[in-house]
Amino acid sequence: MRFCLFLGCNMPAIRPDVELAIRLSLQSLGVEILDIDGAACCPAYGTFPSVDEEASLAISAWNLANAEKKGADIVVQCGSCYSVLKIGRYKLIHGKLEEINKKYLSKVGLRYEGKTDVRHVLDVLHNVIGIGKIKSSLKYSLKGMKVLFQYPCHVLRPSKKVGFDDPENPVVFRNLLEALGAEVPRYSREMQCCGGAGGFAKHDKNANLEFLKKKLDAMKDEVDPDCIAVSCITCLMHMDNVQAEMRKLGMIDYQIPVFDFNQLLAICQGHDPNKVAKIATTPRDAVIRKIVGNKI
Amino acid sequence: MIEGRDPELIKEIIELGGHDLLKCYQCGTCIADCPTGLSETPLSAKRLIHIIKLGLREKLLEEETPWVCVTCGGCEERCPREAEPFEIVLAVRRWQCKEDDTYVPLVLGEIFSHGHTQNVLNPIRKELGLPEIRTVANNEEALRKFREMIKETNVYKKYSYIFREE
């Protein structure tokens, strides 16, 4: 099983420990990870897609064509990279492909055939690798721990173009956390967006903090979880960093550690937590100690 | 033409990607679950569409709300008319960039220069034992071709002052 790992920008630049967790945990599951020579920004919604759709499709096609050269599908963790590339591919194969190939890619000796697809890492773990294989790769478990998921919005909606799960009652993330042994209690704001992407936080900081506070309060009051699991680099940075800001402002008096799912998986597989979960604003040591004390 | 109203505005937004704009019947489902609802200036696709249908160019130009969008796709999923409100929000951004250069995000220049919105050559990657990065940021030949391709786009031709080779 081979996949091209699409890095995007934030993961290698700000949270490379997540990149390591993805590489090691997928390799432990028998996936061969390929690097895309000459990959670039997806391009993110706030950049080219906000100015010119054709230029945006050309850059997405550039990335897809370079992955296609490796003869494998893309696996990606960042929600907006996934969305931009997946919807970009949808638009290309539903009409614009030849035009973009001719006007742009052919000028630099590239061509996208439309073969290479884009898959989110949750989709690959659940629907390609499978729960059974994941379970048998574990050395430690999340038994006795309550973990809440933060679904990446971009993998659910618009479901007709990007979906691999039910957009209103998704099951994939819950199944994956339960496979690691965690208890995943339900709570009222389970499906609320983190609010981290796009311009919301920049344009109206107060409303943005209030928005996430509603979700964190619901988590704390209704479940009091050991940690939050995300599978999008923006959810990770936002939910982790913003808690520190909120505590400073006196908006919250608790903290909930945040992990990327592949970080939890990699730790459970026995990879070094000091490497695969190195960077965090909200301390995660207590959770990590609990996991490595939970030998299977 | 009624004074201050331009019926051509609808066509312009449709051409820029808001293809299903005319399907909207102003029900407001797009606003119901929008994360920006808590803001004093929330994004309302419904309102933007209304402004477009009325042909109010100046009003649309001063709207900053399209840039508040978190791109969560909630409106796109739930619109009962499949009017694709998120695509309309992006189309409005494109229209604003066309009408007023100051809307064009400068980060485009960063992507042209280094291939990414951030500096992906983080030294911590080496410390962690990660392999050398192989994106355009670390591949001169690929970066040269990447820029060559971007130079073919209308964005580059129109806003060339944003893009630097450095």
Interface residues (C-beta under 8 A of the other chain):
Chain A: L7 C9 N10 P12 A13 I14 P16 D17 E19 L20 R23 D35 I36 D37 G38 A39 A40 C41 P43 A44 Y45 G46 T47 F48 P49 S50 V51 D52 E53 E54 A55 A58 I59 W62 S80 S83 K103 Y104 L105 K107 V108 G109 L110 C153 H154 L156 R157 P158 S159 V162 P167 Q192 C193 G195 G196 A197 G198 G199 F200 H203 D204 A207 N208 E210 F211 K275 K278 I279
Chain B: L16 G17 P35 T36 L38 S39 E40 T41 E64 W67 V68 C69 V70 T71 C72 G73 G74 E76 E77 E84 F86 L90 R93 R94 C97 V104 P105 V107 L108 I111 G115 H116 T117 Q118 N119 V120 N122 I124 R125 L128 G129 L130 P131 I133 R134 T135 V136 N139 A142 L143 K145 F146 E148 M149 I150 E152 T153 N154 V155 Y156 Y159
